[in-house]
Amino acid sequence: MSKILSSYQEVVDFRPERFNPVVLAESDRTKVILACFEPGQFISVHRPGVDLTLVVLEGEGQIVAGDDEQHVGPGAVAFVPAGEARGIKAETRLVLLHVVTPPPTDEDHVQVMAGLQRGAWR
C-alpha cells in the first residue's frame, strides 16, 4: 500500500525505557522505520542478514557500519550490507530514517535484544 507522510515529525515518539521503532511502511521486501532515541539509548552492535540504509534526521550519535565507527549528525547517511556489523547509540535525542531490506526476522534481532538486556551497545 502506498503512503505519503506530510512530515516525519507527526509520528516522532520517544520512550523512556528504550529506543522506539515507529514503523512507517512495510512490504515483503522492505521495512521503513522512524527510529526515535533518547540520549544514551542504542541498538546493540549486531550482524543481521539484511541490508540497512539510514539517514540521521535530528540529533547526534555514534554509528557502527562494518569496521567503521563515526560520530554523526543531521544529514548523515549510512549503508551497511547484510552480515556486516551495525549499531547506533544516541548522544542527544536522535531521530533516524531506518530502511531494511528485506524486513528483519526474529532471528536477526536476537543480538539486539541480548544487548538491550545487558545494557551494552557493544
C-alpha positions in Angstrom: 0.0 0.0 0.0 1.4 3.4 -1.0 1.8 6.0 1.8 2.7 9.7 2.0 3.5 11.3 5.3 3.5 15.1 5.2 6.2 15.3 7.9 8.0 12.6 9.9 7.7 14.9 12.9 4.0 13.9 13.1 4.9 10.5 14.2 8.1 11.0 16.3 7.6 9.2 19.6 10.2 8.8 22.3 10.1 6.2 25.1 12.0 6.5 28.3 12.8 2.7 28.6 14.4 2.1 25.2 14.6 3.4 21.6 11.2 3.4 19.8 10.9 1.9 16.3 7.9 3.6 14.6 7.0 1.6 11.5 6.2 3.9 8.6 5.7 1.3 5.9 6.3 -2.4 5.3 6.1 -4.8 2.4 7.5 -8.3 2.0 10.7 -6.7 0.5 11.3 -3.6 2.6 10.6 -2.1 6.1 10.8 1.6 6.7 11.1 2.7 10.3 11.5 6.1 12.1 13.8 5.2 15.0 13.5 7.5 18.0 16.2 7.6 20.7 16.6 9.4 23.9 20.2 10.2 24.9 22.1 7.0 25.8 19.6 4.7 24.1 21.0 2.3 21.5 20.6 -0.5 19.1 23.3 -3.0 20.0 26.1 -3.8 17.5 24.9 -6.9 15.6 25.2 -8.6 12.2 21.8 -9.4 10.8 21.2 -10.9 7.4 19.5 -7.7 6.0 20.8 -4.6 4.2 20.4 -1.3 6.2 20.2 2.2 4.9 19.8 5.0 7.4 19.6 8.8 7.4 20.0 11.0 10.5 17.1 13.4 10.6 17.7 15.0 14.0 20.3 14.8 16.8 23.8 13.3 17.2 25.2 9.9 18.0 27.6 7.1 17.1 27.1 4.7 14.3 29.0 1.5 13.6 28.9 0.4 10.0 31.2 -2.6 9.2 34.7 -1.8 10.5 33.9 2.0 10.7 32.6 3.9 13.7 31.7 7.6 13.4 30.1 10.4 15.2 27.1 11.6 13.1 24.6 14.3 13.0 21.7 15.6 10.8 22.2 14.7 7.1 24.5 11.7 7.7 23.7 8.7 5.6 25.0 5.2 6.1 24.6 1.9 4.2 25.5 -1.5 5.7 25.3 -4.7 3.7 23.7 -7.8 5.1 26.1 -9.7 7.5 28.2 -6.6 8.4 28.3 -5.1 11.9 26.0 -2.2 12.6 24.8 -0.4 15.8 23.6 3.1 16.9 24.0 4.9 20.1 22.3 8.3 20.8 24.3 11.1 22.4 21.3 13.5 22.2 17.7 12.9 21.2 18.1 11.2 17.9 15.7 10.5 15.0 16.7 8.3 12.1 15.0 7.1 9.0 15.9 3.4 9.0 15.3 1.2 5.9 15.9 -2.5 6.0 15.7 -4.9 3.0 14.3 -7.5 3.4 12.4 -6.9 6.6 14.4 -8.5 9.6 13.3 -11.7 11.2 13.1 -12.5 14.9 16.5 -14.3 14.5 18.0 -11.0 13.1 17.0 -9.3 16.4 18.5 -11.9 18.8 21.8 -10.0 19.3 20.0 -6.6 19.6 17.7 -8.0 22.4 20.6 -9.6 24.2 22.5 -6.2 24.1 19.5 -4.4 25.4 19.1 -6.8 28.3 22.8 -6.5 29.2 22.5 -2.7 28.9 25.5 -2.7 26.5 25.6 -1.5 22.9 28.9 -3.4 22.1 
